[in-house]
């Protein structure tokens, strides 16, 4: 059972949009106060999960197909206080992606 304090620390999807950035796929989420939290899943992490040398378009397709899982990881990192320095306080990297959770 989820504890009330855990629910308060979860993020929710800002909108359906995402951005292609030099380091990866950027997306926004909202905290419980409605503050936007900038998130990024790195190209390195996506490539590691996909294997081979996927194009940027293929990586974006992977993100769309796996967005719910990626957002769950972002929310868990936020709840744990695992913030990164820089433009994207929540960064999802290779070690954050469990291979069995993803479509390809």
N, C-alpha and C positions, 0 to 999 in steps of 0.2 A: 504494500500500500504506500502511496506517495504521501509524504508528510507535507503539511501546509507551508512550512518554511522552504521546502524544496520547490514548490510551485512558484513561489514569489521570486525565486532566483532564476527561473527559466526564461529563455528568450522566445519571442514569437516572430514569425516572418513579417518583414516590413511590407513587401509587395512581391510581385512576380518577376521583377526585373533583376538583372545581374550585369556586371561589367567585366569586360576583358581587360585586364591590367597586365603590365610587364611581368609581374611575378606570379600571376594566377587569375582565378575567377573571383571577383569581389561580389559580395551581396550584403544587404542590410537586414538587420533584425532589430526588434524593439525589446527593451527591458520593461519591467513592470510599471515604470513611471512614464513610459512612452518615449524614452530617450533612444535615439538611433545608435546602434552599435555596429560599427563597420567590421565586416568579417572577410576573410580571404582563405580560399583553399588553394594551395600552391600548385603550380604546374608540375613540379617534381613529384608531389604526392599523387596527383591524378595519373601522371605517366607511369609511376610505379604500380599503381593499381591496374592500369589498362595493359601495360606491357608494350613492347615495341617502341615506335616513335610516332605517336598520334599527332595529327595536325591540330591546330588551335580549334578548328571547327569540331573535330572529334572530341576534344577535351570539353568543349562547351556542351556538346550532346551528352557526354558522360555526366557532367554536372547536373543538367536538367533531369536526367534519368535517376540520379542518386541524391537529388537535393534534400529530400526529407531526412535521409541518413546524415548528410553533411550538416544540416541545421541542428540535428540532435547532438552531434559532436560539439558544434559551436556552443550550444546551450549548456552542455555539460562542462565545457572549459570555462564558460562565464560563471557558472554556479560554483566552480572550484576556485575561482579567482586566478585562473591561469591566463594572464594577460601578457601580450607582447608589446614591446616598444615600437613606435612608428605609427604610420598612418592607419594600420589595421590592428586594433588591439586584440582581436581574436584571429589567430592564424592556425589553420589546420594543415599540418604537415604529415609527411609519410608515416611517422610513428603513431599518428592519431587515427589512421584508417585501418580498421580490421577487415582483411580481405574478404571474409565470408559474408559481409553485409551488403556487398555491392553487385550491381547487375552485370558489369563487364569491366 
